[in-house]
Amino acid sequence: MVLKFAKLHDGFDFDDQIQLRSYFDVISNLDFMRYDLRRAPLLHSTINGMVKAYNDTPNNFGVPSDETINEVIRLVIEQISIDDHNEMI
């Protein structure tokens, strides 16, 4: 949903916590998305999965299918696991 929101509201400042909290009750910051701070690039599967999920999400903030949600969660968990491993090296 955040990807759809970002697309609809181009120029939204996701670093502005006041602005962010005016739209969302719950916020999770996934620091692995900050490309300039990463030790290694995101996996191609993570990027492709998020693009697919974005494209599969209904318009007007519709709720994606459980399959789409579960796949994004799986990809994020996999990416975090790899990132954690890379931090230990």
HELIX and SHEET records of a PDB file:
HELIX    1   1 VAL A    2  LEU A    8  1                                   7    
HELIX    2   2 GLN A   17  ARG A   21  1                                   5    
HELIX    3   3 ASP A   31  MET A   33  5                                   3    
HELIX    4   4 TYR A   35  LEU A   37  5                                   3    
HELIX    5   5 HIS A   44  ASP A   56  1                                  13    
HELIX    6   6 ASP A   66  MET A   88  1                                  23    
END                                                                             
